[in-house]
Each structure stands twice: as C-alpha cells, then as structure tokens.
Amino acid sequence: FLHEKTKIDINAEIDKAEINADSNQLRRMLINFIRNSIQAESTKVIIGISKSRQDYKILIEDNGKGIPPKDRDKVFSSNFTTKKKGMGLGLYLAKRYIESLGGNISLLKSSKNGTTFKILIPLDKKE
C-alpha cells in the first residue's frame, strides 16, 4: 500500500455544530471520504464546515486523481466500486444516512485535479 502522506485540514466557520444524529455514523462517513481520497492518491484533503439559515454545509475536497466522467453518476449506487477490494458501499451508505437526517449529499465536481463532495444537513428546528 502507498505510504500515506496526506494532509488533512479542517476549515470551520463556526465554533460548534449540533445536530440530532449518530456521531459514530458521522465519524465513519468522514473516515470513508478521507480513505477514498487517500486511495485516489490525494496529498491534501480539506473539510470545510459552515452554517446557513437552514443547514450545515460540509465540503470535502481533495487533490486526488478524480472520478472518471463515466463513473460520476454511479458513485452513490450500491455495490459500485472502482477498487479491487472495494465493496462499493461507502458512498451509498453515506447518502442513505444523510438523507435519513433530511439532508443531501452530492458530487459537486471532479477532475484529474481532485474531487469535491457537498453534504447538507438541516439544522434542528429549535436553533
């Protein structure tokens, strides 16, 4: 396996984000995104967190080799993988989980210079 020399930056525009969600599920999802970035030969992953009036926005951006155009509409499909040992469940499960919170996850952009995913999670009504 490649020596993992990937720098991870977290750029948060807010001090605190509280949502009614399973922290283990969120942690697993973020680890999966980072692992995918490393496997795409990224040397840098930037996780941006911000808040609007209705939701939290998480951008996960890397400088890896990108997702080929023919695969971009399949990345959230069950059992879709480009890896020899992948099961193709990581992004599928991430999408299902975020949608169960009333949120949305999308592939914002991808090229040979990197990939960006966007996650929107609605604020709790009491905020």
N, CA, C and O of each residue as an XYZ file, in Angstrom:
508
protein
N       0.853     -1.196      0.000
C       0.000      0.000      0.000
C       0.883      1.238      0.000
O       1.998      1.212      0.522
N       0.394      2.303     -0.575
C       1.160      3.544     -0.645
C       1.436      4.084      0.752
O       0.631      3.911      1.667
N       2.584      4.742      0.904
C       2.823      5.461      2.149
C       1.844      6.617      2.179
O       1.787      7.422      1.249
N       1.082      6.691      3.242
C       0.050      7.716      3.324
C       0.626      9.006      3.878
O       0.874      9.126      5.077
N       0.832      9.956      3.000
C       1.312     11.274      3.396
C       0.270     12.289      2.952
O       0.516     13.118      2.075
N      -0.880     12.205      3.567
C      -1.986     13.073      3.204
C      -2.224     14.073      4.323
O      -2.384     13.695      5.483
N      -2.245     15.341      3.968
C      -2.513     16.404      4.939
C      -4.014     16.642      4.972
O      -4.656     16.781      3.931
N      -4.562     16.686      6.174
C      -5.996     16.917      6.330
C      -6.189     18.240      7.059
O      -5.706     18.419      8.177
N      -6.893     19.161      6.424
C      -7.217     20.456      7.030
C      -8.713     20.528      7.282
O      -9.518     20.091      6.459
N      -9.070     21.081      8.420
C     -10.482     21.330      8.714
C     -10.651     22.830      8.842
O     -10.046     23.464      9.707
N     -11.471     23.385      7.984
C     -11.762     24.817      7.987
C     -13.207     25.001      8.435
O     -14.136     24.815      7.650
N     -13.388     25.367      9.698
C     -14.740     25.549     10.228
C     -15.013     27.029     10.418
O     -14.248     27.740     11.069
N     -16.111     27.477      9.843
C     -16.524     28.874     10.001
C     -17.329     29.062     11.279
O     -17.700     30.182     11.628
N     -17.594     27.969     11.971
C     -18.408     28.016     13.186
C     -17.660     27.302     14.311
O     -16.812     26.446     14.060
N     -17.982     27.663     15.543
C     -17.325     27.048     16.698
C     -17.951     25.706     17.057
O     -17.276     24.808     17.559
N     -19.249     25.583     16.793
C     -19.971     24.404     17.253
C     -21.098     24.084     16.272
O     -21.768     24.982     15.763
N     -21.291     22.802     16.019
C     -22.400     22.354     15.169
C     -23.114     21.228     15.915
O     -22.515     20.196     16.218
N     -24.371     21.432     16.201
C     -25.137     20.400     16.891
C     -26.275     19.931     16.009
O     -27.098     20.716     15.539
N     -26.293     18.622     15.799
C     -27.392     18.022     15.061
C     -27.828     16.773     15.812
O     -27.072     16.218     16.610
N     -29.035     16.343     15.552
C     -29.557     15.144     16.176
C     -29.199     13.966     15.269
O     -29.965     13.591     14.381
N     -28.009     13.387     15.514
C     -27.511     12.329     14.634
C     -26.589     11.406     15.419
O     -26.171     11.730     16.531
N     -26.281     10.276     14.843
C     -25.392      9.290     15.451
C     -23.946      9.688     15.161
O     -23.517      9.668     14.007
N     -23.196     10.049     16.200
C     -21.826     10.516     15.992
C     -20.938      9.430     15.394
O     -20.024      9.736     14.628
N     -21.195      8.160     15.733
C     -20.398      7.077     15.139
C     -20.633      6.977     13.638
O     -19.695      6.761     12.870
N     -21.891      7.135     13.221
C     -22.203      7.102     11.785
C     -21.512      8.254     11.056
O     -20.934      8.062      9.986
N     -21.573      9.444     11.639
C     -20.928     10.605     11.008
C     -19.417     10.406     10.931
O     -18.797     10.712      9.913
N     -18.831      9.897     12.004
C     -17.390      9.649     12.029
C     -16.998      8.648     10.944
O     -16.050      8.875     10.192
N     -17.738      7.533     10.871
C     -17.460      6.511      9.845
C     -17.554      7.094      8.448
O     -16.739      6.789      7.579
N     -18.564      7.942      8.239
C     -18.757      8.544      6.923
C     -17.558      9.438      6.561
O     -17.041      9.360      5.446
N     -17.125     10.274      7.489
C     -15.988     11.157      7.201
C     -14.710     10.361      6.991
O     -13.920     10.688      6.105
N     -14.494      9.326      7.789
C     -13.324      8.464      7.604
C     -13.350      7.819      6.226
O     -12.317      7.707      5.566
N     -14.528      7.396      5.794
C     -14.660      6.787      4.470
C     -14.294      7.779      3.365
O     -13.603      7.418      2.413
N     -14.757      9.026      3.488
C     -14.386     10.046      2.493
C     -12.875     10.243      2.470
O     -12.274     10.318      1.399
N     -12.263     10.326      3.643
C     -10.809     10.525      3.719
C     -10.079      9.325      3.128
O      -9.108      9.490      2.389
N     -10.539      8.124      3.447
C      -9.917      6.906      2.904
C     -10.027      6.890      1.375
O      -9.066      6.548      0.686
N     -11.193      7.258      0.850
C     -11.360      7.322     -0.609
C     -10.378      8.320     -1.214
O      -9.788      8.057     -2.262
N     -10.203      9.463     -0.556
C      -9.274     10.477     -1.059
C      -7.851      9.938     -1.084
O      -7.126     10.128     -2.061
N      -7.452      9.266     -0.008
C      -6.104      8.695      0.057
C      -5.923      7.669     -1.058
O      -4.878      7.630     -1.708
N      -6.939      6.841     -1.278
C      -6.843      5.825     -2.337
C      -6.839      6.450     -3.730
O      -6.413      5.818     -4.696
N      -7.314      7.693     -3.833
C      -7.258      8.420     -5.105
C      -5.964      9.228     -5.210
O      -5.844     10.129     -6.039
N      -4.991      8.883     -4.345
C      -3.654      9.478     -4.365
C      -3.631     10.955     -3.987
O      -2.770     11.703     -4.450
N      -4.571     11.374     -3.152
C      -4.573     12.757     -2.663
C      -3.428     12.971     -1.692
O      -3.062     12.082     -0.923
N      -2.875     14.164     -1.747
C      -1.894     14.557     -0.738
C      -2.510     15.571      0.221
O      -1.914     15.918      1.240
N      -3.712     16.043     -0.117
C      -4.381     17.026      0.724
C      -5.894     16.822      0.683
O      -6.488     16.645     -0.380
N      -6.499     16.852      1.871
C      -7.954     16.795      1.998
C      -8.364     18.002      2.835
O      -7.808     18.244      3.906
N      -9.334     18.749      2.342
C      -9.837     19.912      3.076
C     -11.305     19.662      3.386
O     -12.112     19.415      2.489
N     -11.637     19.730      4.667
C     -13.023     19.586      5.093
C     -13.481     20.954      5.568
O     -12.972     21.481      6.558
N     -14.430     21.517      4.868
C     -14.959     22.833      5.217
C     -16.329     22.684      5.839
O     -17.165     21.923      5.350
N     -16.558     23.417      6.924
C     -17.847     23.342      7.615
C     -18.376     24.761      7.782
O     -17.679     25.643      8.283
N     -19.620     24.967      7.353
C     -20.238     26.282      7.505
C     -21.724     26.086      7.814
O     -22.252     24.977      7.734
N     -22.372     27.179      8.163
C     -23.788     27.127      8.549
C     -24.547     28.215      7.824
O     -24.098     29.359      7.745
N     -25.702     27.849      7.293
C     -26.593     28.843      6.698
C     -27.829     28.936      7.599
O     -27.834     28.399      8.707
N     -28.848     29.602      7.136
C     -30.062     29.741      7.953
C     -30.792     28.415      8.126
O     -31.466     28.200      9.134
N     -30.658     27.523      7.143
C     -31.414     26.279      7.238
C     -30.582     25.009      7.393
O     -31.121     23.961      7.747
N     -29.261     25.088      7.131
C     -28.474     23.851      7.242
C     -26.999     24.085      7.492
O     -26.476     25.193      7.367
N     -26.357     22.989      7.851
C     -24.903     22.954      7.911
C     -24.418     22.448      6.562
O     -25.024     21.559      5.964
N     -23.325     23.022      6.095
C     -22.743     22.572      4.836
C     -21.346     22.050      5.123
O     -20.536     22.723      5.760
N     -21.075     20.843      4.644
C     -19.752     20.255      4.752
C     -19.246     20.028      3.331
O     -19.886     19.336      2.539
N     -18.097     20.613      3.018
C     -17.452     20.368      1.729
C     -16.220     19.513      1.992
O     -15.402     19.837      2.853
N     -16.094     18.427      1.252
C     -14.934     17.556      1.364
C     -14.223     17.606      0.023
O     -14.723     17.112     -0.988
N     -13.047     18.213      0.039
C     -12.317     18.500     -1.194
C     -10.945     17.830     -1.136
O     -10.263     17.896     -0.113
N     -10.546     17.192     -2.221
C      -9.208     16.603     -2.251
C      -8.509     16.946     -3.562
O      -9.110     17.499     -4.483
N      -7.226     16.606     -3.622
C      -6.455     16.852     -4.845
C      -6.021     15.529     -5.473
O      -4.940     15.426     -6.054
N      -6.873     14.531     -5.346
C      -6.585     13.221     -5.922
C      -6.825     13.187     -7.419
O      -7.013     14.218     -8.064
N      -6.813     11.965     -7.959
C      -6.882     11.812     -9.419
C      -8.290     11.950     -9.982
O      -8.481     11.887    -11.197
N      -9.275     12.135     -9.112
C     -10.632     12.400     -9.591
C     -11.405     11.146     -9.949
O     -10.872     10.036     -9.942
N     -12.671     11.353    -10.261
C     -13.584     10.282    -10.638
C     -13.826     10.409    -12.135
O     -14.225     11.474    -12.605
N     -13.594      9.340    -12.893
C     -13.808      9.426    -14.348
C     -15.243      9.844    -14.683
O     -16.178      9.443    -13.989
N     -15.428     10.641    -15.733
C     -16.776     11.100    -16.101
C     -17.799      9.970    -16.211
O     -18.951     10.148    -15.814
N     -17.400      8.811    -16.743
C     -18.350      7.703    -16.921
C     -18.843      7.137    -15.596
O     -19.872      6.463    -15.559
N     -18.120      7.403    -14.500
C     -18.486      6.855    -13.198
C     -19.187      7.848    -12.280
O     -19.709      7.457    -11.236
N     -19.209      9.105    -12.645
C     -19.692     10.140    -11.720
C     -21.146      9.966    -11.310
O     -21.501     10.262    -10.169
N     -21.994      9.494    -12.215
C     -23.405      9.336    -11.843
C     -23.665      8.026    -11.101
O     -24.800      7.755    -10.709
N     -22.632      7.214    -10.907
C     -22.797      5.916    -10.240
C     -22.195      5.875     -8.840
O     -22.361      4.879     -8.136
N     -21.495      6.940     -8.416
C     -20.726      6.859     -7.170
C     -21.573      6.575     -5.933
O     -21.062      6.040     -4.949
N     -22.861      6.924     -5.966
C     -23.720      6.671     -4.808
C     -24.535      5.390     -4.942
O     -25.378      5.101     -4.093
N     -24.289      4.620     -5.999
C     -25.027      3.371     -6.219
C     -24.476      2.252     -5.345
O     -23.273      2.166     -5.099
N     -25.378      1.404     -4.888
C     -24.964      0.241     -4.096
C     -24.091     -0.676     -4.941
O     -24.387     -0.915     -6.111
N     -23.028     -1.183     -4.356
C     -22.100     -2.125     -4.983
C     -21.257     -1.533     -6.112
O     -20.589     -2.281     -6.825
N     -21.269     -0.208     -6.294
C     -20.405      0.377     -7.319
C     -19.051      0.689     -6.703
O     -18.971      1.382     -5.688
N     -17.990      0.179     -7.314
C     -16.635      0.469     -6.846
C     -15.674      0.455     -8.022
O     -15.912     -0.202     -9.035
N     -14.592      1.187     -7.865
C     -13.515      1.144     -8.862
C     -12.284      0.481     -8.246
O     -11.240      0.380     -8.889
N     -12.412      0.032     -7.001
C     -11.273     -0.551     -6.282
C     -11.294     -2.069     -6.400
O     -12.358     -2.684     -6.477
N     -10.103     -2.665     -6.413
C     -10.024     -4.121     -6.493
C     -10.654     -4.799     -5.279
O     -11.287     -5.847     -5.411
N     -10.482     -4.201     -4.091
C     -11.002     -4.827     -2.885
C     -12.190     -4.071     -2.297
O     -12.608     -4.363     -1.176
N     -12.732     -3.118     -3.023
C     -13.849     -2.331     -2.501
C     -15.165     -3.073     -2.599
O     -15.366     -3.912     -3.477
N     -16.063     -2.742     -1.671
C     -17.397     -3.349     -1.690
C     -18.419     -2.422     -2.329
O     -19.526     -2.851     -2.652
N     -18.062     -1.160     -2.515
C     -18.982     -0.227     -3.156
C     -20.128      0.190     -2.268
O     -21.222      0.466     -2.761
N     -19.903      0.244     -0.965
C     -20.980      0.605     -0.053
C     -20.780      1.946      0.639
O     -21.749      2.533      1.123
N     -19.549      2.446      0.700
C     -19.253      3.647      1.478
C     -20.095      4.855      1.114
O     -20.773      5.411      1.978
N     -20.070      5.271     -0.136
C     -20.831      6.458     -0.541
C     -22.329      6.176     -0.587
O     -23.139      7.064     -0.322
N     -22.695      4.944     -0.921
C     -24.106      4.555     -0.915
C     -24.675      4.701      0.496
O     -25.743      5.286      0.680
N     -23.951      4.163      1.505
C     -24.419      4.248      2.886
C     -24.381      5.687      3.399
O     -25.255      6.099      4.162
N     -23.371      6.449      2.982
C     -23.298      7.864      3.373
C     -24.528      8.608      2.867
O     -25.140      9.380      3.605
N     -24.883      8.375      1.620
C     -26.056      9.050      1.035
C     -27.328      8.656      1.771
O     -28.148      9.511      2.108
N     -27.490      7.370      2.019
C     -28.690      6.909      2.743
C     -28.765      7.540      4.125
O     -29.835      7.967      4.558
N     -27.625      7.600      4.823
C     -27.628      8.147      6.174
C     -27.952      9.643      6.167
O     -28.794     10.098      6.940
N     -27.290     10.402      5.304
C     -27.534     11.846      5.241
C     -28.993     12.117      4.862
O     -29.618     13.026      5.407
N     -29.528     11.334      3.934
C     -30.934     11.519      3.551
C     -31.872     11.165      4.697
O     -32.946     11.755      4.817
N     -31.480     10.201      5.551
C     -32.321      9.853      6.708
C     -32.375     11.010      7.710
O     -33.303     11.086      8.516
N     -31.389     11.907      7.665
C     -31.381     13.101      8.515
C     -32.126     14.261      7.850
O     -32.219     15.351      8.414
N     -32.654     14.017      6.649
C     -33.337     15.075      5.904
C     -32.373     15.910      5.085
O     -32.731     16.974      4.579
N     -31.141     15.420      4.954
C     -30.114     16.165      4.236
C     -29.896     15.674      2.828
O     -30.692     14.915      2.274
N     -28.787     16.132      2.260
C     -28.479     15.839      0.868
C     -26.966     15.731      0.720
O     -26.212     16.455      1.370
N     -26.542     14.831     -0.131
C     -25.113     14.683     -0.420
C     -24.957     14.633     -1.931
O     -25.735     13.970     -2.618
N     -23.960     15.328     -2.447
C     -23.792     15.349     -3.905
C     -22.312     15.463     -4.266
O     -21.487     15.945     -3.490
N     -22.023     15.004     -5.460
C     -20.696     15.179     -6.045
C     -20.722     16.549     -6.706
O     -21.386     16.742     -7.725
N     -19.996     17.498     -6.124
C     -20.024     18.867     -6.625
C     -19.203     18.994     -7.893
O     -19.657     19.574     -8.880
N     -17.965     18.439     -7.869
C     -17.117     18.479     -9.059
C     -16.020     17.437     -8.939
O     -15.654     17.019     -7.840
N     -15.505     17.028    -10.080
C     -14.392     16.090    -10.103
C     -13.637     16.256    -11.409
O     -14.227     16.416    -12.477
N     -12.316     16.213    -11.292
C     -11.451     16.284    -12.470
C     -10.155     15.571    -12.110
O     -10.025     15.027    -11.014
N      -9.214     15.575    -13.016
C      -7.923     14.934    -12.726
C      -7.164     15.684    -11.628
O      -6.144     15.205    -11.132
N      -7.668     16.864    -11.255
C      -7.032     17.669    -10.211
C      -7.694     17.515     -8.845
O      -7.261     18.138     -7.876
N      -8.738     16.691     -8.757
C      -9.370     16.489     -7.464
C     -10.878     16.401     -7.532
O     -11.492     16.540     -8.590
N     -11.454     16.165     -6.363
C     -12.886     15.933     -6.244
C     -13.434     16.705     -5.052
O     -12.758     16.851     -4.033
N     -14.662     17.197     -5.185
C     -15.343     17.870     -4.081
C     -16.748     17.291     -3.919
O     -17.530     17.230     -4.868
N     -17.043     16.870     -2.692
C     -18.390     16.430     -2.333
C     -19.010     17.481     -1.424
O     -18.310     18.129     -0.646
N     -20.325     17.645     -1.524
C     -21.055     18.597     -0.680
C     -22.112     17.833      0.111
O     -22.885     17.052     -0.443
N     -22.125     18.079      1.416
C     -23.118     17.482      2.300
C     -23.889     18.612      2.960
O     -23.297     19.540      3.512
N     -25.214     18.531      2.903
C     -26.082     19.487      3.595
C     -26.878     18.722      4.646
O     -27.509     17.707      4.348
N     -26.840     19.219      5.874
C     -27.588     18.598      6.972
C     -28.454     19.687      7.583
O     -27.929     20.705      8.036
N     -29.777     19.495      7.606
C     -30.650     20.554      8.125
C     -30.408     20.829      9.610
O     -30.083     19.931     10.387
N     -30.577     22.096      9.973
C     -30.486     22.482     11.382
C     -31.668     21.894     12.132
O     -32.744     21.697     11.567
N     -31.456     21.615     13.409
C     -32.584     21.253     14.249
C     -33.514     22.463     14.308
O     -33.060     23.607     14.296
N     -34.790     22.207     14.369
C     -35.779     23.297     14.321
C     -35.624     24.294     15.472
O     -35.988     25.462     15.332
N     -35.090     23.842     16.601
C     -35.018     24.711     17.781
C     -33.862     25.716     17.723
O     -33.779     26.592     18.584
N     -32.976     25.614     16.741
C     -31.827     26.537     16.678
C     -32.231     27.909     16.176
O     -31.388     28.799     16.064
